[in-house]
Amino acid sequence: MKITLTDLGKRFNREWIFRHLNFEFTSPGAYAITGPNGSGKSTLLQVIAGAVGQSEGKVNYYIPATDANSAQSESGNGVLESEQVYSQISLAAPYLELVEEMTLLEFLNFHHLFKPFISIVSSDQIIAELDLEESAHKQMRYFSSGMKQRVKLAQAIFTDTPVLLLDEPCTNLDEEGIALYHQLIGNYAENRLVVVSSNDVEEYRFCARQLHMADYKT
């Protein structure tokens, strides 16, 4: 999987958050989007995910041309149409909501209907990995913020997609939760494209490349 950003810009009202951004993310690989609060890290990640539209420029997604459903590009890669991108990307972020009326097991099984998990795990195995077996049948509205964050990370990491987008992934996690996060990344994200938006080096210390938002301020 490859994602290219070409002369990308985003503004709210008349204020440009970032502009003239050119970058390429290539799988497998781990990338960090860094910068202080308010620099546009989360906004850029949402643009890449297709959740927010850019104000100018282009975002292109490519997969190997062996996929018969994709169009051919000059480079020999398949160009994904916008409606195909959803199935290729998983996103975890503190601001995304869980269906809190569901139990943990119900939620994972429900999510699996829309985006299947990687073939080697089941919902029960995911719960065990999260060390939340005792809470499997508890409504998630009764979960602590740290437990909810574990579920959000699992929902993204265990989903069978080539691209994994993580926005401030260690929010609300204690030391044990942070260790679990790195364990899950090490075990299940090695051959994927991982993009982490953060200003905390602990969250992206495994990333080989960084995109600094300060370089794209107008």
N, C-alpha and C positions, 0 to 999 in steps of 0.2 A: 504494500500500500504506500502511496506517495500523496502528499498534500502540498500544493504550491500556493503561496500567497503572492499576488502580483499587484504592486502599487496600491496596497490595501489601506483604506482609511475609514475611520468611524467618528462621527460627531453626534453630539446631543445638542439640539437647538443650533446655536452658532459656534459652539466650542468643540474644537477637534480634540478627541481623546488621543488618537494616534493618526499618523498619516505617512504615506509613501513607504509602506512596509513591504519589503520583499524578502521572502524566506521560503525554504523548502524543508519539509519533514519527510524522512524516508524510513520505511520499515525494513528490518527490525532496527529499533533505536529508541533511546530515551532522551527527551528534550525538556528543558525547563524554561518557562516564561517568567522572568523575574522583574522586580521593580517595587517601589514603595507603594503604600496604600493610595488608591486613586490614580495609579499610572495606566490603568486599562488592561491589566492582566486578565481579570475575569471576563471583561468584555470581549477581548480577543478570543479567549477560549470558547465563549458562547457563539462568536461568529464562525469559528472553525467547526463547531458542532452543528451549525445551521439553525440554532435557536434564536439568533439575532442577526439581522441583515446588516451588511456593511453599507457605508455611505458612498464609497467609491472603490474601484479596483475589483479584483477577482479572486475567488477561492476555487481551485480545481482539485479534483480527487481522481486518482488513477489506481487501478488494480491491474494485475497481470492479464494480458490479452487472451489468456486461455479461457476466461469467463465468456461464454457464448452470449450472455445477455448484455455485454458491454460493447460500446462502440470502439472502433480502432482509432488511435491517435498516430501521428507521424512518428512518435518515439517508440511505437510498438507496444504501448500500454493501453489498457481499456479506460476510457473516460467515463466516469460515473455521472449519470444525470442526477439532478437535485433530489428527486423522489427516491433514488436508490441509496443515498448517503446514510439515511437513518439506520438501515440494517447493518452498516459497517462500523458504527461508532457507539461506544458506551461512555457515559458521562457520570461522574460522581462529584457532588458539590454540596456544601452545607446548606445552601438555600433551596435545594430540591426537597420536596415533601414526600414522605412515606404515606401509605394508606393506613393510618394509625388505628382504624377500627378493625383491621385484620390482625390475626396472630402472625408471628414471624413465619411459621410454616405455610400458612395460607398465602401470605404475601409473596414468598419465593416461588411457590407453585403457580400463582397468578402471573407473576412476571415471566416465568418460563414459557407461558402460552404465547407471549408476544415476541420475546427474544430468548431463544433457547440458551441454556448454559453449555459450557464446554462439555464434551461427551464423557469425560472421566469423572464428573461429579454429579451428585443428586442434591436435592434440597436438604435432605438429612445430613449429608456429608458437609455441605456448606455450613450448616448450623454447628456441627461439631468443630469445624475449622475455626469458627468464630468463638468457640467456647461458650455457646449460648444454649446448650441443650436444655437446661432447666427453664428457659424462657421460650421454648419452641411453640408452646400453646398459649402464650400470654399475648394479649392485645398490645401492639407496639406503642400505644398512647401512654402505657405505663413504663416504657423504657426510659433509662437515663439518656442524656444527650450523647454520652460516649457510646452507649449501646446502639443508638440510632445511627451514629456515624459509622460504626462497624458494619451495619446492615447496608448503608449506602455504598460503602466501598465494595462490599461483597457483591451487591447487585451489579456493579460495573465490572469488577475484575473477573468474576466468574461467567459473565455473559460472553458468548462465542462471537466476538467481533475482532477484527484485525487492529482497530484503533481504540485506545483507552485514554480518555481525557479526565484529568483529576485536578479539581480546583481546591486548593488549601486542604489536602486530604487528611491532615492530622488534627483538624479542628475538633476540639472537645475530647481528644484522646489522651489518656494517661500514658505513662511509660510502657506499660504492657500493651496498650493499644497501638502505640507507635511501632513497637517491635513486631506486632502482628502485621501491621501494614507493610513493613519491609519484607517480612517473610512471604506474604501473599504476592508481592511484586516479584520477588526472586523466584518463586515457584510457578507462577502462572502468567508472567508477562514477558518472558525472555525473548520470545520470537514475535513480539507485537510492536506496534508504534505507540509509545507512551509519551504523553505531553502533560507536564505538571505545571500548574500556575501557582506560584508561591513567592513569598519574600523570606521564607524560613529555610535555610540550607538543609536542615534535617529532613525536610519533606522531599527534597530533590537531589540528595547527595549521590544517588546512583545515576544521575543524568550526565551524559557525556558532552552535551552541547547546551548552550544557553542563548535565549533570545532576550535582550535587554530592552524593555519598553522605553527607557530614557532615550534610546537612540532614534525613536520615532515620534518624538514630541515636536510640535510645530512651533 
